[in-house]
Amino acid sequence: MDRQPYRVETTERAMKEFLALPTPMQERLNAVVNHLAVDPRPRGCVKLESFKNAFRVQVGDYRVIYVVDDEAGVVTVTKFGHRGSVYRRG
């Protein structure tokens, strides 16, 4: 039996961060985010200790922070950012 793909959503804040990035990086990040629908925990992802179901994926010097809801079949991207600033609150 095939697994149904997850639905990928992006918060409004994450979308603003995404659109502020250079186009080549947007294309790389978009490919990674689309793959999360098939595999929400790809090789190389790291579980964030401070949150129950939050993960990060590294794409060059950038990070994608997202939350997985297995019951609902939803991956919610909450943040895009450079590795030096993506973890700061605010």
NUMAR-868718 format. One record per atom (N, C-alpha, C, O): residue number from 0; z, x, y; atom name. Coordinates in steps of 0.001 Angstrom, whole numbers. Atoms other than C-alpha are relative to their C-alpha. Layout:
! NUMAR-868718
pt n=NUM; zz=Z; xx=X; yy=Y; atom=CA
...
//
This chain:
! NUMAR-868718
pt n=0; zz=0; xx=840; yy=-1190; atom=N
pt n=0; zz=0; xx=0; yy=0; atom=CA
pt n=0; zz=0; xx=882; yy=1250; atom=C
pt n=0; zz=841; xx=1772; yy=1374; atom=O
pt n=1; zz=96; xx=-786; yy=-1231; atom=N
pt n=1; zz=-1007; xx=1436; yy=3385; atom=CA
pt n=1; zz=1063; xx=-433; yy=1001; atom=C
pt n=1; zz=1372; xx=-1617; yy=1137; atom=O
pt n=2; zz=-940; xx=301; yy=-1076; atom=N
pt n=2; zz=1548; xx=1695; yy=6158; atom=CA
pt n=2; zz=-764; xx=-457; yy=1228; atom=C
pt n=2; zz=-1807; xx=99; yy=1572; atom=O
pt n=3; zz=601; xx=460; yy=-1245; atom=N
pt n=3; zz=707; xx=-228; yy=9275; atom=CA
pt n=3; zz=290; xx=1035; yy=1087; atom=C
pt n=3; zz=1377; xx=1610; yy=1117; atom=O
pt n=4; zz=-266; xx=-943; yy=-1086; atom=N
pt n=4; zz=319; xx=1985; yy=12322; atom=CA
pt n=4; zz=1048; xx=-561; yy=960; atom=C
pt n=4; zz=1193; xx=-1774; yy=1108; atom=O
pt n=5; zz=-967; xx=404; yy=-1017; atom=N
pt n=5; zz=3048; xx=1918; yy=14936; atom=CA
pt n=5; zz=-752; xx=-363; yy=1274; atom=C
pt n=5; zz=-1858; xx=121; yy=1517; atom=O
pt n=6; zz=545; xx=313; yy=-1324; atom=N
pt n=6; zz=2354; xx=401; yy=18327; atom=CA
pt n=6; zz=602; xx=1019; yy=961; atom=C
pt n=6; zz=1815; xx=1225; yy=948; atom=O
pt n=7; zz=-481; xx=-990; yy=-952; atom=N
pt n=7; zz=2635; xx=3041; yy=21058; atom=CA
pt n=7; zz=33; xx=-624; yy=1393; atom=C
pt n=7; zz=-967; xx=-1144; yy=1888; atom=O
pt n=8; zz=-179; xx=499; yy=-1359; atom=N
pt n=8; zz=4021; xx=1987; yy=24424; atom=CA
pt n=8; zz=432; xx=1159; yy=884; atom=C
pt n=8; zz=978; xx=2149; yy=397; atom=O
pt n=9; zz=-393; xx=-1034; yy=-958; atom=N
pt n=9; zz=4604; xx=4058; yy=27546; atom=CA
pt n=9; zz=730; xx=-675; yy=1143; atom=C
pt n=9; zz=257; xx=-1672; yy=1689; atom=O
pt n=10; zz=-724; xx=568; yy=-1133; atom=N
pt n=10; zz=7217; xx=3360; yy=30185; atom=CA
pt n=10; zz=-789; xx=240; yy=1281; atom=C
pt n=10; zz=-1642; xx=1125; yy=1345; atom=O
pt n=11; zz=693; xx=-135; yy=-1278; atom=N
pt n=11; zz=6032; xx=2937; yy=33755; atom=CA
pt n=11; zz=235; xx=1392; yy=595; atom=C
pt n=11; zz=-688; xx=2001; yy=1136; atom=O
pt n=12; zz=-322; xx=-1326; yy=-536; atom=N
pt n=12; zz=7804; xx=6147; yy=34786; atom=CA
pt n=12; zz=-790; xx=1092; yy=-734; atom=C
pt n=12; zz=-1332; xx=2004; yy=-111; atom=O
pt n=13; zz=744; xx=-992; yy=779; atom=N
pt n=13; zz=6215; xx=8121; yy=31947; atom=CA
pt n=13; zz=-1484; xx=-30; yy=367; atom=C
pt n=13; zz=-2127; xx=1017; yy=435; atom=O
pt n=14; zz=1412; xx=104; yy=-375; atom=N
pt n=14; zz=2778; xx=6797; yy=32926; atom=CA
pt n=14; zz=-260; xx=682; yy=1335; atom=C
pt n=14; zz=-1295; xx=1326; yy=1508; atom=O
pt n=15; zz=149; xx=-686; yy=-1291; atom=N
pt n=15; zz=3288; xx=8034; yy=36492; atom=CA
pt n=15; zz=20; xx=1513; yy=-198; atom=C
pt n=15; zz=-772; xx=2236; yy=407; atom=O
pt n=16; zz=-74; xx=-1432; yy=275; atom=N
pt n=16; zz=4289; xx=11452; yy=35169; atom=CA
pt n=16; zz=-1299; xx=489; yy=-648; atom=C
pt n=16; zz=-1809; xx=1557; yy=-312; atom=O
pt n=17; zz=1237; xx=-333; yy=701; atom=N
pt n=17; zz=1233; xx=11481; yy=32894; atom=CA
pt n=17; zz=-1168; xx=106; yy=975; atom=C
pt n=17; zz=-1935; xx=1068; yy=930; atom=O
pt n=18; zz=1129; xx=33; yy=-941; atom=N
pt n=18; zz=-1196; xx=10573; yy=35682; atom=CA
pt n=18; zz=66; xx=1122; yy=1029; atom=C
pt n=18; zz=-954; xx=1463; yy=1627; atom=O
pt n=19; zz=-146; xx=-1097; yy=-956; atom=N
pt n=19; zz=188; xx=13369; yy=37884; atom=CA
pt n=19; zz=-416; xx=1354; yy=-601; atom=C
pt n=19; zz=-515; xx=2346; yy=121; atom=O
pt n=20; zz=347; xx=-1251; yy=676; atom=N
pt n=20; zz=-813; xx=16016; yy=35306; atom=CA
pt n=20; zz=-1497; xx=290; yy=121; atom=C
pt n=20; zz=-2290; xx=-624; yy=349; atom=O
pt n=21; zz=1433; xx=-349; yy=-25; atom=N
pt n=21; zz=-4130; xx=17919; yy=35302; atom=CA
pt n=21; zz=-744; xx=-685; yy=-1152; atom=C
pt n=21; zz=-182; xx=-889; yy=-2228; atom=O
pt n=22; zz=802; xx=725; yy=987; atom=N
pt n=22; zz=-6915; xx=16165; yy=33394; atom=CA
pt n=22; zz=-55; xx=681; yy=-1372; atom=C
pt n=22; zz=87; xx=-11; yy=-2380; atom=O
pt n=23; zz=32; xx=-612; yy=1344; atom=N
pt n=23; zz=-7199; xx=18773; yy=30589; atom=CA
pt n=23; zz=1318; xx=-199; yy=-767; atom=C
pt n=23; zz=1307; xx=-398; yy=-1982; atom=O
pt n=24; zz=-1286; xx=216; yy=667; atom=N
pt n=24; zz=-3469; xx=18413; yy=29868; atom=CA
pt n=24; zz=157; xx=-1466; yy=-382; atom=C
pt n=24; zz=717; xx=-1768; yy=-1435; atom=O
pt n=25; zz=-33; xx=1424; yy=343; atom=N
pt n=25; zz=-3759; xx=14615; yy=29972; atom=CA
pt n=25; zz=-741; xx=-243; yy=-1319; atom=C
pt n=25; zz=-272; xx=-995; yy=-2173; atom=O
pt n=26; zz=791; xx=185; yy=1214; atom=N
pt n=26; zz=-6442; xx=14826; yy=27285; atom=CA
pt n=26; zz=745; xx=512; yy=-1223; atom=C
pt n=26; zz=733; xx=-138; yy=-2268; atom=O
pt n=27; zz=-770; xx=-555; yy=1123; atom=N
pt n=27; zz=-4277; xx=17050; yy=25052; atom=CA
pt n=27; zz=1183; xx=-893; yy=-341; atom=C
pt n=27; zz=1440; xx=-1177; yy=-1511; atom=O
pt n=28; zz=-1159; xx=863; yy=230; atom=N
pt n=28; zz=-1215; xx=14853; yy=25509; atom=CA
pt n=28; zz=-418; xx=-1349; yy=-566; atom=C
pt n=28; zz=267; xx=-1898; yy=-1429; atom=O
pt n=29; zz=485; xx=1289; yy=481; atom=N
pt n=29; zz=-3217; xx=11684; yy=24932; atom=CA
pt n=29; zz=-301; xx=61; yy=-1504; atom=C
pt n=29; zz=3; xx=-881; yy=-2237; atom=O
pt n=30; zz=292; xx=-157; yy=1427; atom=N
pt n=30; zz=-4399; xx=12994; yy=21550; atom=CA
pt n=30; zz=1287; xx=3; yy=-826; atom=C
pt n=30; zz=1346; xx=-601; yy=-1897; atom=O
pt n=31; zz=-1285; xx=-58; yy=707; atom=N
pt n=31; zz=-808; xx=13732; yy=20521; atom=CA
pt n=31; zz=650; xx=-1376; yy=-31; atom=C
pt n=31; zz=1146; xx=-1806; yy=-1072; atom=O
pt n=32; zz=-611; xx=1328; yy=-75; atom=N
pt n=32; zz=455; xx=10338; yy=21694; atom=CA
pt n=32; zz=-722; xx=-979; yy=-921; atom=C
pt n=32; zz=-75; xx=-1781; yy=-1595; atom=O
pt n=33; zz=745; xx=894; yy=901; atom=N
pt n=33; zz=-2329; xx=8518; yy=19835; atom=CA
pt n=33; zz=349; xx=268; yy=-1460; atom=C
pt n=33; zz=387; xx=-657; yy=-2271; atom=O
pt n=34; zz=-369; xx=-351; yy=1374; atom=N
pt n=34; zz=-1357; xx=10395; yy=16664; atom=CA
pt n=34; zz=1386; xx=-533; yy=-371; atom=C
pt n=34; zz=1666; xx=-752; yy=-1549; atom=O
pt n=35; zz=-1330; xx=546; yy=283; atom=N
pt n=35; zz=2223; xx=9107; yy=17001; atom=CA
pt n=35; zz=-68; xx=-1393; yy=-613; atom=C
pt n=35; zz=867; xx=-1810; yy=-1297; atom=O
pt n=36; zz=170; xx=1323; yy=605; atom=N
pt n=36; zz=909; xx=5674; yy=16012; atom=CA
pt n=36; zz=-123; xx=107; yy=-1517; atom=C
pt n=36; zz=295; xx=-796; yy=-2242; atom=O
pt n=37; zz=185; xx=-227; yy=1432; atom=N
pt n=37; zz=38; xx=7093; yy=12594; atom=CA
pt n=37; zz=1213; xx=706; yy=-600; atom=C
pt n=37; zz=1654; xx=373; yy=-1701; atom=O
pt n=38; zz=-1123; xx=-798; yy=492; atom=N
pt n=38; zz=2907; xx=9570; yy=12232; atom=CA
pt n=38; zz=980; xx=224; yy=1148; atom=C
pt n=38; zz=816; xx=1173; yy=1915; atom=O
pt n=39; zz=-919; xx=-126; yy=-1125; atom=N
pt n=39; zz=5828; xx=9061; yy=14639; atom=CA
pt n=39; zz=939; xx=1208; yy=-81; atom=C
pt n=39; zz=1642; xx=1526; yy=878; atom=O
pt n=40; zz=-818; xx=-1212; yy=155; atom=N
pt n=40; zz=7585; xx=12138; yy=13265; atom=CA
pt n=40; zz=-879; xx=1129; yy=-551; atom=C
pt n=40; zz=-699; xx=1567; yy=-1687; atom=O
pt n=41; zz=933; xx=-1024; yy=479; atom=N
pt n=41; zz=4824; xx=14754; yy=13052; atom=CA
pt n=41; zz=704; xx=1332; yy=-214; atom=C
pt n=41; zz=1803; xx=1563; yy=290; atom=O
pt n=42; zz=-528; xx=-1346; yy=206; atom=N
pt n=42; zz=5411; xx=18285; yy=11888; atom=CA
pt n=42; zz=199; xx=677; yy=1354; atom=C
pt n=42; zz=-688; xx=649; yy=2207; atom=O
pt n=43; zz=-296; xx=-672; yy=-1255; atom=N
pt n=43; zz=7049; xx=20227; yy=14681; atom=CA
pt n=43; zz=771; xx=-848; yy=990; atom=C
pt n=43; zz=1234; xx=-330; yy=2006; atom=O
pt n=44; zz=-791; xx=817; yy=-915; atom=N
pt n=44; zz=8764; xx=17262; yy=16319; atom=CA
pt n=44; zz=1468; xx=366; yy=-173; atom=C
pt n=44; zz=1883; xx=830; yy=-1235; atom=O
pt n=45; zz=-1418; xx=-328; yy=25; atom=N
pt n=45; zz=12423; xx=17744; yy=17168; atom=CA
pt n=45; zz=788; xx=-1234; yy=399; atom=C
pt n=45; zz=496; xx=-1868; yy=1413; atom=O
pt n=46; zz=-884; xx=1118; yy=-339; atom=N
pt n=46; zz=15104; xx=15052; yy=17096; atom=CA
pt n=46; zz=926; xx=448; yy=1113; atom=C
pt n=46; zz=1500; xx=1535; yy=1054; atom=O
pt n=47; zz=-903; xx=-316; yy=-1103; atom=N
pt n=47; zz=17077; xx=14976; yy=20328; atom=CA
pt n=47; zz=1400; xx=-453; yy=-382; atom=C
pt n=47; zz=1607; xx=-1619; yy=-719; atom=O
pt n=48; zz=-1349; xx=264; yy=482; atom=N
pt n=48; zz=20775; xx=15160; yy=19515; atom=CA
pt n=48; zz=737; xx=-1066; yy=797; atom=C
pt n=48; zz=1567; xx=-1782; yy=237; atom=O
pt n=49; zz=-742; xx=917; yy=-863; atom=N
pt n=49; zz=21975; xx=13056; yy=22452; atom=CA
pt n=49; zz=-373; xx=-1467; yy=-198; atom=C
pt n=49; zz=306; xx=-2353; yy=321; atom=O
pt n=50; zz=495; xx=1362; yy=134; atom=N
pt n=50; zz=20050; xx=9964; yy=21385; atom=CA
pt n=50; zz=-225; xx=-339; yy=-1463; atom=C
pt n=50; zz=-513; xx=541; yy=-2274; atom=O
pt n=51; zz=89; xx=427; yy=1397; atom=N
pt n=51; zz=19869; xx=7924; yy=18192; atom=CA
pt n=51; zz=-1380; xx=224; yy=-613; atom=C
pt n=51; zz=-1484; xx=828; yy=-1681; atom=O
pt n=52; zz=1349; xx=-80; yy=564; atom=N
pt n=52; zz=16101; xx=7764; yy=17656; atom=CA
pt n=52; zz=-994; xx=650; yy=938; atom=C
pt n=52; zz=-2166; xx=273; yy=953; atom=O
pt n=53; zz=885; xx=-660; yy=-963; atom=N
pt n=53; zz=14667; xx=10042; yy=20340; atom=CA
pt n=53; zz=-484; xx=1330; yy=-565; atom=C
pt n=53; zz=251; xx=2053; yy=-1239; atom=O
pt n=54; zz=640; xx=-1216; yy=493; atom=N
pt n=54; zz=12284; xx=12884; yy=19578; atom=CA
pt n=54; zz=-789; xx=638; yy=1134; atom=C
pt n=54; zz=-1029; xx=27; yy=2176; atom=O
pt n=55; zz=896; xx=-653; yy=-946; atom=N
pt n=55; zz=10201; xx=15430; yy=21424; atom=CA
pt n=55; zz=-1076; xx=722; yy=-795; atom=C
pt n=55; zz=-852; xx=1202; yy=-1906; atom=O
pt n=56; zz=1127; xx=-737; yy=556; atom=N
pt n=56; zz=6835; xx=16946; yy=20680; atom=CA
pt n=56; zz=-443; xx=982; yy=1066; atom=C
pt n=56; zz=-516; xx=644; yy=2247; atom=O
pt n=57; zz=441; xx=-1064; yy=-901; atom=N
pt n=57; zz=5659; xx=20193; yy=22224; atom=CA
pt n=57; zz=-1525; xx=56; yy=4; atom=C
pt n=57; zz=-2167; xx=39; yy=-1046; atom=O
pt n=58; zz=1443; xx=-158; yy=-180; atom=N
pt n=58; zz=2130; xx=20473; yy=23611; atom=CA
pt n=58; zz=-174; xx=1100; yy=1043; atom=C
pt n=58; zz=-146; xx=838; yy=2245; atom=O
pt n=59; zz=39; xx=-1133; yy=-921; atom=N
pt n=59; zz=1739; xx=23930; yy=25105; atom=CA
pt n=59; zz=1333; xx=113; yy=714; atom=C
pt n=59; zz=2382; xx=131; yy=69; atom=O
pt n=60; zz=-1222; xx=-81; yy=-790; atom=N
pt n=60; zz=4268; xx=24201; yy=27941; atom=CA
pt n=60; zz=542; xx=-1375; yy=376; atom=C
pt n=60; zz=1501; xx=-1470; yy=1141; atom=O
pt n=61; zz=-414; xx=1364; yy=-337; atom=N
pt n=61; zz=4635; xx=20413; yy=28137; atom=CA
pt n=61; zz=687; xx=-661; yy=-1183; atom=C
pt n=61; zz=512; xx=-254; yy=-2332; atom=O
pt n=62; zz=-725; xx=737; yy=1019; atom=N
pt n=62; zz=6832; xx=17986; yy=26238; atom=CA
pt n=62; zz=-271; xx=-1488; yy=152; atom=C
pt n=62; zz=-465; xx=-1997; yy=1256; atom=O
pt n=63; zz=70; xx=1458; yy=45; atom=N
pt n=63; zz=6482; xx=14358; yy=25207; atom=CA
pt n=63; zz=1323; xx=-444; yy=-607; atom=C
pt n=63; zz=1658; xx=-49; yy=-1724; atom=O
pt n=64; zz=-1262; xx=535; yy=485; atom=N
pt n=64; zz=9822; xx=12561; yy=24843; atom=CA
pt n=64; zz=-253; xx=-1461; yy=-353; atom=C
pt n=64; zz=-845; xx=-2200; yy=434; atom=O
pt n=65; zz=269; xx=1364; yy=443; atom=N
pt n=65; zz=9748; xx=9323; yy=22863; atom=CA
pt n=65; zz=1094; xx=-506; yy=-919; atom=C
pt n=65; zz=1863; xx=271; yy=-1484; atom=O
pt n=66; zz=-976; xx=676; yy=840; atom=N
pt n=66; zz=11875; xx=6821; yy=20964; atom=CA
pt n=66; zz=-757; xx=-767; yy=-1073; atom=C
pt n=66; zz=-1768; xx=-1410; yy=-792; atom=O
pt n=67; zz=629; xx=692; yy=1122; atom=N
pt n=67; zz=10987; xx=5433; yy=17530; atom=CA
pt n=67; zz=876; xx=-1171; yy=-423; atom=C
pt n=67; zz=2067; xx=-1001; yy=-685; atom=O
pt n=68; zz=-667; xx=1187; yy=539; atom=N
pt n=68; zz=11939; xx=1890; yy=16503; atom=CA
pt n=68; zz=-740; xx=-370; yy=-1271; atom=C
pt n=68; zz=-1764; xx=-1053; yy=-1228; atom=O
pt n=69; zz=681; xx=222; yy=1272; atom=N
pt n=69; zz=11046; xx=1757; yy=12813; atom=CA
pt n=69; zz=-64; xx=-1478; yy=-379; atom=C
pt n=69; zz=-1065; xx=-1929; yy=-935; atom=O
pt n=70; zz=-20; xx=1425; yy=359; atom=N
pt n=70; zz=12039; xx=-1890; yy=12364; atom=CA
pt n=70; zz=-1081; xx=-786; yy=726; atom=C
pt n=70; zz=-1748; xx=-1634; yy=132; atom=O
pt n=71; zz=1011; xx=699; yy=-796; atom=N
pt n=71; zz=9777; xx=-3090; yy=15167; atom=CA
pt n=71; zz=-1371; xx=656; yy=-111; atom=C
pt n=71; zz=-2378; xx=62; yy=277; atom=O
pt n=72; zz=1267; xx=-716; yy=99; atom=N
pt n=72; zz=7096; xx=-493; yy=14427; atom=CA
pt n=72; zz=-536; xx=428; yy=1353; atom=C
pt n=72; zz=-1738; xx=358; yy=1608; atom=O
pt n=73; zz=387; xx=-364; yy=-1368; atom=N
pt n=73; zz=7086; xx=748; yy=18024; atom=CA
pt n=73; zz=463; xx=1421; yy=320; atom=C
pt n=73; zz=1588; xx=1812; yy=10; atom=O
pt n=74; zz=-322; xx=-1308; yy=-568; atom=N
pt n=74; zz=6983; xx=4227; yy=19532; atom=CA
pt n=74; zz=-106; xx=-161; yy=1510; atom=C
pt n=74; zz=-1157; xx=-544; yy=2024; atom=O
pt n=75; zz=2; xx=124; yy=-1456; atom=N
pt n=75; zz=7969; xx=4236; yy=23214; atom=CA
pt n=75; zz=99; xx=1378; yy=625; atom=C
pt n=75; zz=1109; xx=2066; yy=475; atom=O
pt n=76; zz=-5; xx=-1280; yy=-713; atom=N
pt n=76; zz=7023; xx=7295; yy=25253; atom=CA
pt n=76; zz=767; xx=-219; yy=1292; atom=C
pt n=76; zz=432; xx=-1096; yy=2089; atom=O
pt n=77; zz=-861; xx=167; yy=-1173; atom=N
pt n=77; zz=9691; xx=7723; yy=27917; atom=CA
pt n=77; zz=-186; xx=1072; yy=1045; atom=C
pt n=77; zz=204; xx=885; yy=2198; atom=O
pt n=78; zz=120; xx=-1086; yy=-968; atom=N
pt n=78; zz=8786; xx=11023; yy=29548; atom=CA
pt n=78; zz=-1073; xx=989; yy=-413; atom=C
pt n=78; zz=-1231; xx=1304; yy=-1593; atom=O
pt n=79; zz=919; xx=-1127; yy=137; atom=N
pt n=79; zz=6059; xx=13622; yy=29987; atom=CA
pt n=79; zz=460; xx=1026; yy=1015; atom=C
pt n=79; zz=842; xx=661; yy=2127; atom=O
pt n=80; zz=-350; xx=-980; yy=-1009; atom=N
pt n=80; zz=6842; xx=16899; yy=31657; atom=CA
pt n=80; zz=-69; xx=1430; yy=-487; atom=C
pt n=80; zz=-175; xx=1706; yy=-1682; atom=O
pt n=81; zz=-7; xx=-1423; yy=284; atom=N
pt n=81; zz=6844; xx=20652; yy=31852; atom=CA
pt n=81; zz=1322; xx=362; yy=-657; atom=C
pt n=81; zz=2357; xx=-231; yy=-354; atom=O
pt n=82; zz=-1188; xx=-362; yy=775; atom=N
pt n=82; zz=9316; xx=22331; yy=29537; atom=CA
pt n=82; zz=1190; xx=383; yy=864; atom=C
pt n=82; zz=2333; xx=212; yy=439; atom=O
pt n=83; zz=-1086; xx=-425; yy=-865; atom=N
pt n=83; zz=11355; xx=23651; yy=32464; atom=CA
pt n=83; zz=708; xx=-1140; yy=722; atom=C
pt n=83; zz=1820; xx=-966; yy=1220; atom=O
pt n=84; zz=-593; xx=1092; yy=-770; atom=N
pt n=84; zz=12014; xx=20256; yy=34013; atom=CA
pt n=84; zz=118; xx=-1319; yy=-763; atom=C
pt n=84; zz=727; xx=-2259; yy=-253; atom=O
pt n=85; zz=74; xx=1286; yy=697; atom=N
pt n=85; zz=11509; xx=17556; yy=31375; atom=CA
pt n=85; zz=1373; xx=-535; yy=-408; atom=C
pt n=85; zz=1539; xx=-1746; yy=-554; atom=O
pt n=86; zz=-1306; xx=447; yy=475; atom=N
pt n=86; zz=15164; xx=17445; yy=30308; atom=CA
pt n=86; zz=970; xx=-322; yy=1126; atom=C
pt n=86; zz=2069; xx=-815; yy=873; atom=O
pt n=87; zz=-883; xx=308; yy=-1127; atom=N
pt n=87; zz=16629; xx=17084; yy=33791; atom=CA
pt n=87; zz=36; xx=-1492; yy=244; atom=C
pt n=87; zz=-972; xx=-2188; yy=119; atom=O
pt n=88; zz=-138; xx=1427; yy=-309; atom=N
pt n=88; zz=17975; xx=13691; yy=34693; atom=CA
pt n=88; zz=-383; xx=-230; yy=1463; atom=C
pt n=88; zz=-289; xx=657; yy=2312; atom=O
pt n=89; zz=293; xx=327; yy=-1389; atom=N
pt n=89; zz=16860; xx=11891; yy=37793; atom=CA
pt n=89; zz=-1385; xx=-483; yy=228; atom=C
pt n=89; zz=-1752; xx=-791; yy=1362; atom=O
//
